[in-house]
């Protein structure tokens, strides 16, 4: 959170919102008052396809990285 100068408000940018269903990712954007009150808009979704693409890209990068030979002692 970022405090807004000259006010008792903090800016909330894509703070994660806890949900009871772990399938969903929910984030809010808005302001938080000094007493803890929040004015915000929450957006979210399950993002299954995006998570799957990212997971596959990470797996591919991890596999590619493990194929790289370790530097030899002479090179070090």
MOPAC internal coordinates of N, CA, C and O (Angstrom, degrees):
PM7 1SCF
backbone

  N    0.0000 0     0.00 0     0.00 0    0    0    0
  C    1.4502 1     0.00 0     0.00 0    1    0    0
  C    1.5203 1   109.33 1     0.00 0    2    1    0
  O    1.2310 1   121.94 1   -29.98 1    3    2    1
  N    1.3111 1   113.90 1   150.02 1    3    2    1
  C    1.4550 1   120.91 1  -179.47 1    5    3    2
  C    1.5221 1   108.09 1  -120.44 1    6    5    3
  O    1.2310 1   120.61 1   -55.75 1    7    6    5
  N    1.3277 1   116.44 1   124.25 1    7    6    5
  C    1.4605 1   120.05 1   179.19 1    9    7    6
  C    1.5224 1   109.33 1   -73.66 1   10    9    7
  O    1.2310 1   120.86 1   -45.16 1   11   10    9
  N    1.3371 1   115.96 1   134.84 1   11   10    9
  C    1.4566 1   121.47 1   178.91 1   13   11   10
  C    1.5264 1   107.31 1   -86.18 1   14   13   11
  O    1.2310 1   119.90 1   -62.56 1   15   14   13
  N    1.3495 1   117.79 1   117.44 1   15   14   13
  C    1.4692 1   121.03 1  -175.98 1   17   15   14
  C    1.5303 1   112.30 1   -57.09 1   18   17   15
  O    1.2310 1   121.33 1   -39.38 1   19   18   17
  N    1.3332 1   115.05 1   140.62 1   19   18   17
  C    1.4617 1   121.40 1   176.90 1   21   19   18
  C    1.5243 1   113.87 1    79.11 1   22   21   19
  O    1.2310 1   120.16 1  -173.51 1   23   22   21
  N    1.3304 1   117.31 1     6.49 1   23   22   21
  C    1.4637 1   121.10 1   179.42 1   25   23   22
  C    1.5245 1   109.63 1  -135.38 1   26   25   23
  O    1.2310 1   120.92 1    -6.16 1   27   26   25
  N    1.3154 1   115.85 1   173.84 1   27   26   25
  C    1.4662 1   119.86 1   172.94 1   29   27   26
  C    1.5277 1   110.24 1  -103.24 1   30   29   27
  O    1.2310 1   120.76 1  -152.44 1   31   30   29
  N    1.3430 1   116.15 1    27.56 1   31   30   29
  C    1.4556 1   122.25 1  -178.19 1   33   31   30
  C    1.5247 1   110.99 1  -108.07 1   34   33   31
  O    1.2310 1   121.42 1   -31.34 1   35   34   33
  N    1.3175 1   114.89 1   148.66 1   35   34   33
  C    1.4668 1   121.23 1   173.59 1   37   35   34
  C    1.5184 1   107.97 1  -121.06 1   38   37   35
  O    1.2310 1   120.75 1   -40.46 1   39   38   37
  N    1.3089 1   116.18 1   139.54 1   39   38   37
  C    1.4507 1   122.60 1   179.39 1   41   39   38
  C    1.5241 1   109.37 1   -84.03 1   42   41   39
  O    1.2310 1   120.72 1   -51.23 1   43   42   41
  N    1.3168 1   116.24 1   128.77 1   43   42   41
  C    1.4674 1   122.43 1   177.54 1   45   43   42
  C    1.5193 1   107.23 1  -104.31 1   46   45   43
  O    1.2310 1   120.43 1   -59.91 1   47   46   45
  N    1.3184 1   116.78 1   120.09 1   47   46   45
  C    1.4587 1   120.81 1   178.98 1   49   47   46
  C    1.5167 1   109.50 1  -120.30 1   50   49   47
  O    1.2310 1   120.49 1   -72.32 1   51   50   49
  N    1.3069 1   116.67 1   107.68 1   51   50   49
  C    1.4566 1   123.64 1   176.70 1   53   51   50
  C    1.5216 1   112.82 1    53.67 1   54   53   51
  O    1.2310 1   121.02 1  -134.07 1   55   54   53
  N    1.3533 1   115.66 1    45.93 1   55   54   53
  C    1.4587 1   120.48 1   173.17 1   57   55   54
  C    1.5260 1   108.37 1   -73.42 1   58   57   55
  O    1.2310 1   120.51 1   -43.82 1   59   58   57
  N    1.3125 1   116.64 1   136.18 1   59   58   57
  C    1.4725 1   121.09 1   179.47 1   61   59   58
  C    1.5283 1   109.09 1   -69.79 1   62   61   59
  O    1.2310 1   121.47 1   -43.68 1   63   62   61
  N    1.3331 1   114.79 1   136.32 1   63   62   61
  C    1.4581 1   122.11 1   176.94 1   65   63   62
  C    1.5225 1   107.40 1  -104.25 1   66   65   63
  O    1.2310 1   120.36 1   -52.77 1   67   66   65
  N    1.3299 1   116.91 1   127.23 1   67   66   65
  C    1.4662 1   120.78 1   178.33 1   69   67   66
  C    1.5217 1   109.27 1   -68.13 1   70   69   67
  O    1.2310 1   120.78 1   -45.15 1   71   70   69
  N    1.3270 1   116.12 1   134.85 1   71   70   69
  C    1.4578 1   121.37 1   177.62 1   73   71   70
  C    1.5216 1   109.20 1  -128.01 1   74   73   71
  O    1.2310 1   120.63 1   -21.39 1   75   74   73
  N    1.3206 1   116.40 1   158.61 1   75   74   73
  C    1.4555 1   121.13 1   177.91 1   77   75   74
  C    1.5196 1   112.34 1   -79.36 1   78   77   75
  O    1.2310 1   119.85 1   163.63 1   79   78   77
  N    1.3172 1   117.88 1   -16.37 1   79   78   77
  C    1.4588 1   122.76 1  -178.69 1   81   79   78
  C    1.5224 1   108.14 1  -111.25 1   82   81   79
  O    1.2310 1   120.49 1   -68.05 1   83   82   81
  N    1.3106 1   116.67 1   111.95 1   83   82   81
  C    1.4750 1   120.48 1  -175.20 1   85   83   82
  C    1.5240 1   112.99 1   -71.10 1   86   85   83
  O    1.2310 1   119.91 1   172.18 1   87   86   85
  N    1.3312 1   117.77 1    -7.82 1   87   86   85
  C    1.4684 1   120.27 1   177.65 1   89   87   86
  C    1.5231 1   110.59 1   -68.45 1   90   89   87
  O    1.2310 1   120.05 1   153.48 1   91   90   89
  N    1.3340 1   117.52 1   -26.52 1   91   90   89
  C    1.4563 1   121.32 1  -173.22 1   93   91   90
  C    1.5214 1   111.92 1  -102.94 1   94   93   91
  O    1.2310 1   121.27 1   -36.49 1   95   94   93
  N    1.3294 1   115.17 1   143.51 1   95   94   93
  C    1.4624 1   122.96 1   172.50 1   97   95   94
  C    1.5165 1   106.26 1  -113.77 1   98   97   95
  O    1.2310 1   120.58 1   -58.54 1   99   98   97
  N    1.3377 1   116.50 1   121.46 1   99   98   97
  C    1.4536 1   121.51 1  -177.87 1  101   99   98
  C    1.5284 1   108.19 1  -123.99 1  102  101   99
  O    1.2310 1   120.81 1   -44.07 1  103  102  101
  N    1.3317 1   116.05 1   135.93 1  103  102  101
  C    1.4614 1   122.19 1  -179.10 1  105  103  102
  C    1.5219 1   108.36 1  -131.31 1  106  105  103
  O    1.2310 1   120.72 1   -30.15 1  107  106  105
  N    1.3424 1   116.23 1   149.85 1  107  106  105
  C    1.4537 1   118.18 1   176.56 1  109  107  106
  C    1.5184 1   111.51 1  -123.08 1  110  109  107
  O    1.2310 1   121.82 1   -25.57 1  111  110  109
  N    1.3327 1   114.12 1   154.43 1  111  110  109
  C    1.4600 1   123.38 1   177.92 1  113  111  110
  C    1.5184 1   106.33 1  -129.86 1  114  113  111
  O    1.2310 1   119.91 1   -50.37 1  115  114  113
  N    1.3180 1   117.78 1   129.63 1  115  114  113
  C    1.4546 1   120.04 1   179.49 1  117  115  114
  C    1.5174 1   111.52 1   169.11 1  118  117  115
  O    1.2310 1   121.06 1    28.88 1  119  118  117
  N    1.3293 1   115.57 1  -151.12 1  119  118  117
  C    1.4644 1   121.24 1   179.73 1  121  119  118
  C    1.5203 1   109.51 1  -126.03 1  122  121  119
  O    1.2310 1   121.55 1   -28.28 1  123  122  121
  N    1.3401 1   114.64 1   151.72 1  123  122  121
  C    1.4575 1   121.22 1   176.33 1  125  123  122
  C    1.5204 1   108.12 1  -121.59 1  126  125  123
  O    1.2310 1   120.67 1   -49.22 1  127  126  125
  N    1.3304 1   116.32 1   130.78 1  127  126  125
  C    1.4565 1   122.82 1   179.03 1  129  127  126
  C    1.5265 1   110.03 1   -81.31 1  130  129  127
  O    1.2310 1   120.53 1   -18.89 1  131  130  129
  N    1.3299 1   116.59 1   161.11 1  131  130  129
  C    1.4610 1   122.02 1  -178.24 1  133  131  130
  C    1.5305 1   111.63 1   -58.54 1  134  133  131
  O    1.2310 1   119.92 1   147.73 1  135  134  133
  N    1.3397 1   117.75 1   -32.27 1  135  134  133
  C    1.4670 1   120.60 1  -179.27 1  137  135  134
  C    1.5282 1   112.87 1   -82.03 1  138  137  135
  O    1.2310 1   119.89 1  -175.74 1  139  138  137
  N    1.3516 1   117.82 1     4.26 1  139  138  137
  C    1.4581 1   121.73 1   177.09 1  141  139  138
  C    1.5188 1   114.44 1    98.38 1  142  141  139
  O    1.2310 1   119.96 1   169.14 1  143  142  141
  N    1.3481 1   117.68 1   -10.86 1  143  142  141
  C    1.4588 1   120.49 1   177.96 1  145  143  142
  C    1.5112 1   111.21 1   -65.55 1  146  145  143
  O    1.2310 1   120.75 1   -34.33 1  147  146  145
  N    1.3269 1   116.17 1   145.67 1  147  146  145
  C    1.4615 1   121.18 1  -175.01 1  149  147  146
  C    1.5263 1   110.38 1  -126.63 1  150  149  147
  O    1.2310 1   120.69 1   -46.75 1  151  150  149
  N    1.3329 1   116.28 1   133.25 1  151  150  149
  C    1.4628 1   123.77 1   168.64 1  153  151  150
  C    1.5232 1   105.77 1  -113.71 1  154  153  151
  O    1.2310 1   120.40 1   -68.21 1  155  154  153
  N    1.3270 1   116.84 1   111.79 1  155  154  153
  C    1.4581 1   118.05 1  -175.86 1  157  155  154
  C    1.5190 1   111.36 1  -155.05 1  158  157  155
  O    1.2310 1   122.03 1   -10.38 1  159  158  157
  N    1.3082 1   113.72 1   169.62 1  159  158  157
  C    1.4566 1   122.68 1   172.64 1  161  159  158
  C    1.5237 1   105.98 1  -120.21 1  162  161  159
  O    1.2310 1   120.93 1   -49.22 1  163  162  161
  N    1.3259 1   115.82 1   130.78 1  163  162  161
  C    1.4610 1   120.25 1  -179.93 1  165  163  162
  C    1.5271 1   109.73 1  -105.25 1  166  165  163
  O    1.2310 1   121.29 1   -40.21 1  167  166  165
  N    1.3106 1   115.13 1   139.79 1  167  166  165
  C    1.4600 1   121.53 1   176.51 1  169  167  166
  C    1.5235 1   107.93 1  -132.25 1  170  169  167
  O    1.2310 1   120.96 1   -29.40 1  171  170  169
  N    1.3034 1   115.78 1   150.60 1  171  170  169
  C    1.4519 1   117.24 1   178.98 1  173  171  170
  C    1.5009 1   112.74 1  -175.37 1  174  173  171
  O    1.2310 1   122.05 1     3.98 1  175  174  173
  N    1.2984 1   113.69 1  -176.02 1  175  174  173
  C    1.4469 1   121.25 1   179.39 1  177  175  174
  C    1.5086 1   109.61 1   177.50 1  178  177  175
  O    1.2310 1   121.06 1     3.00 1  179  178  177
  N    1.3244 1   115.58 1  -177.00 1  179  178  177
  C    1.4633 1   118.98 1  -179.83 1  181  179  178
  C    1.5275 1   111.38 1   -89.74 1  182  181  179
  O    1.2310 1   119.66 1   150.74 1  183  182  181
  N    1.3263 1   118.26 1   -29.26 1  183  182  181
  C    1.4716 1   123.54 1   174.31 1  185  183  182
  C    1.5254 1   112.66 1    53.98 1  186  185  183
  O    1.2310 1   120.01 1  -146.01 1  187  186  185
  N    1.3350 1   117.58 1    33.99 1  187  186  185
  C    1.4615 1   122.06 1  -176.48 1  189  187  186
  C    1.5260 1   112.06 1   -55.97 1  190  189  187
  O    1.2310 1   120.36 1   130.56 1  191  190  189
  N    1.3280 1   116.91 1   -49.44 1  191  190  189
  C    1.4728 1   120.22 1  -176.55 1  193  191  190
  C    1.5216 1   111.18 1   -63.23 1  194  193  191
  O    1.2310 1   119.92 1   136.23 1  195  194  193
  N    1.3206 1   117.76 1   -43.77 1  195  194  193
  C    1.4691 1   121.15 1   179.88 1  197  195  194
  C    1.5245 1   110.47 1   -63.85 1  198  197  195
  O    1.2310 1   120.01 1   137.27 1  199  198  197
  N    1.3342 1   117.58 1   -42.73 1  199  198  197
  C    1.4599 1   120.72 1   179.21 1  201  199  198
  C    1.5257 1   111.00 1   -63.47 1  202  201  199
  O    1.2310 1   120.36 1   141.86 1  203  202  201
  N    1.3333 1   116.91 1   -38.14 1  203  202  201
  C    1.4593 1   121.66 1  -179.81 1  205  203  202
  C    1.5391 1   110.46 1   -66.42 1  206  205  203
  O    1.2310 1   120.31 1   136.24 1  207  206  205
  N    1.3393 1   117.01 1   -43.76 1  207  206  205
  C    1.4687 1   121.30 1   179.17 1  209  207  206
  C    1.5267 1   110.08 1   -62.33 1  210  209  207
  O    1.2310 1   120.61 1   134.56 1  211  210  209
  N    1.3275 1   116.43 1   -45.44 1  211  210  209
  C    1.4713 1   120.57 1  -179.26 1  213  211  210
  C    1.5282 1   110.42 1   -64.40 1  214  213  211
  O    1.2310 1   120.35 1   138.12 1  215  214  213
  N    1.3309 1   116.94 1   -41.88 1  215  214  213
  C    1.4620 1   120.82 1   178.53 1  217  215  214
  C    1.5269 1   110.87 1   -61.63 1  218  217  215
  O    1.2310 1   120.51 1   136.17 1  219  218  217
  N    1.3321 1   116.62 1   -43.83 1  219  218  217
  C    1.4666 1   120.11 1   178.66 1  221  219  218
  C    1.5198 1   111.60 1   -64.14 1  222  221  219
  O    1.2310 1   120.11 1   139.43 1  223  222  221
  N    1.3294 1   117.40 1   -40.57 1  223  222  221
  C    1.4693 1   120.97 1   178.44 1  225  223  222
  C    1.5339 1   110.56 1   -64.13 1  226  225  223
  O    1.2310 1   120.44 1   138.86 1  227  226  225
  N    1.3387 1   116.77 1   -41.14 1  227  226  225
  C    1.4649 1   120.23 1   178.37 1  229  227  226
  C    1.5214 1   111.20 1   -65.47 1  230  229  227
  O    1.2310 1   120.44 1   137.82 1  231  230  229
  N    1.3420 1   116.76 1   -42.18 1  231  230  229
  C    1.4672 1   120.30 1   177.89 1  233  231  230
  C    1.5226 1   110.87 1   -61.06 1  234  233  231
  O    1.2310 1   120.73 1   136.95 1  235  234  233
  N    1.3325 1   116.22 1   -43.05 1  235  234  233
  C    1.4650 1   120.74 1   179.99 1  237  235  234
  C    1.5312 1   110.49 1   -63.87 1  238  237  235
  O    1.2310 1   120.29 1   137.90 1  239  238  237
  N    1.3341 1   117.06 1   -42.10 1  239  238  237
  C    1.4679 1   121.01 1   179.47 1  241  239  238
  C    1.5261 1   110.44 1   -66.42 1  242  241  239
  O    1.2310 1   120.27 1   140.52 1  243  242  241
  N    1.3443 1   117.09 1   -39.48 1  243  242  241
  C    1.4651 1   120.47 1   178.65 1  245  243  242
  C    1.5226 1   110.53 1   -64.42 1  246  245  243
  O    1.2310 1   120.40 1   138.27 1  247  246  245
  N    1.3345 1   116.84 1   -41.73 1  247  246  245
  C    1.4594 1   121.22 1   179.31 1  249  247  246
  C    1.5200 1   110.26 1   -65.42 1  250  249  247
  O    1.2310 1   120.37 1   135.92 1  251  250  249
  N    1.3160 1   116.91 1   -44.08 1  251  250  249
  C    1.4654 1   121.01 1   179.06 1  253  251  250
  C    1.5244 1   110.21 1   -62.10 1  254  253  251
  O    1.2310 1   120.24 1   138.85 1  255  254  253
  N    1.3312 1   117.15 1   -41.15 1  255  254  253
  C    1.4657 1   121.20 1   179.90 1  257  255  254
  C    1.5110 1   112.40 1   -65.76 1  258  257  255
  O    1.2310 1   119.96 1   147.71 1  259  258  257
  N    1.3407 1   117.67 1   -32.29 1  259  258  257
  C    1.4686 1   120.01 1  -179.54 1  261  259  258
  C    1.5236 1   111.37 1   -76.90 1  262  261  259
  O    1.2310 1   120.31 1   161.50 1  263  262  261
  N    1.3368 1   117.02 1   -18.50 1  263  262  261
  C    1.4700 1   121.02 1   177.85 1  265  263  262
  C    1.5302 1   111.91 1   -80.25 1  266  265  263
  O    1.2310 1   120.09 1   164.46 1  267  266  265
  N    1.3001 1   117.43 1   -15.54 1  267  266  265
  C    1.4492 1   121.85 1  -178.21 1  269  267  266
  C    1.5353 1   108.65 1   -74.73 1  270  269  267
  O    1.2310 1   120.14 1   -56.24 1  271  270  269
  N    1.3111 1   117.34 1   123.76 1  271  270  269
  C    1.4746 1   118.91 1  -179.24 1  273  271  270
  C    1.5290 1   110.97 1   -67.28 1  274  273  271
  O    1.2310 1   121.28 1   -33.20 1  275  274  273
  N    1.3080 1   115.15 1   146.80 1  275  274  273
  C    1.4718 1   120.52 1   177.08 1  277  275  274
  C    1.5226 1   108.44 1   -69.47 1  278  277  275
  O    1.2310 1   120.23 1   -33.96 1  279  278  277
  N    1.3429 1   117.16 1   146.04 1  279  278  277
  C    1.4638 1   118.42 1   178.72 1  281  279  278
  C    1.5248 1   110.99 1   -62.59 1  282  281  279
  O    1.2310 1   121.14 1   -36.45 1  283  282  281
  N    1.3153 1   115.43 1   143.55 1  283  282  281
  C    1.4706 1   119.05 1   179.86 1  285  283  282
  C    1.5130 1   110.07 1   -76.16 1  286  285  283
  O    1.2310 1   121.14 1   -17.09 1  287  286  285
  N    1.3068 1   115.43 1   162.91 1  287  286  285
  C    1.4702 1   120.53 1  -179.89 1  289  287  286
  C    1.5263 1   110.44 1   -62.15 1  290  289  287
  O    1.2310 1   120.39 1   146.76 1  291  290  289
  N    1.3471 1   116.85 1   -33.24 1  291  290  289
  C    1.4694 1   120.41 1   179.97 1  293  291  290
  C    1.5347 1   110.52 1   -66.57 1  294  293  291
  O    1.2310 1   120.38 1   146.66 1  295  294  293
  N    1.3596 1   116.88 1   -33.34 1  295  294  293
  C    1.4547 1   119.80 1  -178.41 1  297  295  294
  C    1.5220 1   110.64 1   -75.98 1  298  297  295
  O    1.2310 1   120.35 1   154.48 1  299  298  297
  N    1.3165 1   116.93 1   -25.52 1  299  298  297
  C    1.4597 1   120.86 1  -178.58 1  301  299  298
  C    1.4592 1   108.88 1   -81.38 1  302  301  299
  O    1.2310 1   120.10 1   180.00 1  303  302  301

